[in-house]
Amino acid sequence: MTWSERDQQVIWHPYTQMQTAPAPIGIVRGEGASLFDEAGNSYLDATSSWWVNIHGHANPYIAQKLAAQAMQLQHCIFAGYTHPAAVELAERLLPVLPGRQSRVFYSDNGSTAIEVALKMALQYWENKGIRKQKILAFNHAYHGDTFGAMSVSSRSVFTAPFDDLLFEVHFIDTPTQDNLPQLKAAIESLGPDDIAAFIFEPLLQGAGGMLMYEAAALDQLLQYCKEQQILLIADEILTGFGRTGKNFAMENVATAPDIICLSKGLTGGALALGVTTCTADIYNAFLSESKLKTLFHGHSFTANALACSVALASLDLFLQPECAQQRDRIHAQHQQFLQRLAAVGTVKHTRLLGTVLAFEIITSGQDVYTNQLADELHRFFRAKRIMLRPLGNTLYILPPYCITNEELGRVYESILEFVEGM
């Protein structure tokens, strides 16, 4: 039996209707921007395997660092103990983050990084003796699949079975210069004194449809929230590590966040790791002779030494000038392709931010995740051996930075073949 056949006997895949989905492709090897199946066929990974792989698959430098760490220390409890990889990663990460981030709290994925941030923000006010329990978020937000993360995500197909169980969150539209007065009025009507925190995906809402919005309007909204003493939680799980062009999306605004959430590109896609960072003010509110002010949160694999070591290796590669040059090259290639794409009558809302290109394919249905065109797109690009995972009728390219111009050209031509043939 093949790996694919064996998989179908025992595995339940994420975001997959198992009764109707085609058999999964058995991937056995990766190299650069490509993955290889058990028959030796190559698949061009144009979405970085769910947005995590920034330096390419089986990167030799990351693999070497991982192997060395595995021979020395793989894991140890992180309450009462520490280890070099965790300390070094925090020391090197904090100085490159936007704002004055002071402390690193480790977890093991994006959703848990969000959970930690929410608990930090809510308990911050509790520890200070101030009752603030309201949370503010954007419409179309997506912050993860655990219950806290779902609560601060827009109600959608992702949350529908659980909506009655999620805690209340107040949602507003993403800002424009035109709607800023209305957004401020909406916050004012909620009572800013009761709002503990505002959580947001800066400039790019990923799972919500690769929706992009302007930095200037965001900065004005964040400044207003800051004036109202609302804590700012920047979800840079997708946008961090170069996706929007700059190293971090929050570098595009002047207002500093109080808390930052990271995952995905943090380890270059090699291992699962989550990080929640905060300012000294947040951290200091938890310092007390009373244990009741402790942040009672942790995971068995908190600060796993293997994950921290590959995050350090990924950071080495990310901070090299060549990485920024690769991102600039991809952006330039995307710009040229958008000019061709904009002339096609079957697409709309073409947009570009950093290395992320997105657009909608016009259908008779709504522009939503459940748009039936997704199944047809999956079949088409699977036959082309290109990994593109549409969000309904929203198609996007979010490649690893090592992808070549030739490989990008192959993706572009396949997209044009589909949209021009409709």
Secondary structure, DSSP 8 states (H G I E B T S, - for coil): --HHHHHHHH---TT--TTTS-----EEEEEBTEEEETTS-EEEETTHHHHT-SS-BT-HHHHHHHHHHHTT------SS---HHHHHHHHHHGGGSSS---EEEEESSHHHHHHHHHHHHHHHHHHTT----EEEEETT----SSHHHHHTS-SSTTTGGGGGGS---EEE----TTTHHHHHHHHHHH-GGGEEEEEE-SSEETTTTSEE--HHHHHHHHHHHHHTT-EEEEE-TTTTTTTTSSSSGGGGSSS--SEEEE-GGGGTTSS--EEEEE-HHHHHTT--SSGGGS-----TTTT-HHHHHHHHHHHHHHTSHHHHHHHHHHHHHHHHHHHHHTT-TTEEEEEEETTEEEEEE--SS-SSTT-THHHHHHHHHHHTTEE---BTTEEEE---TT--HHHHHHHHHHHHHHHHT-
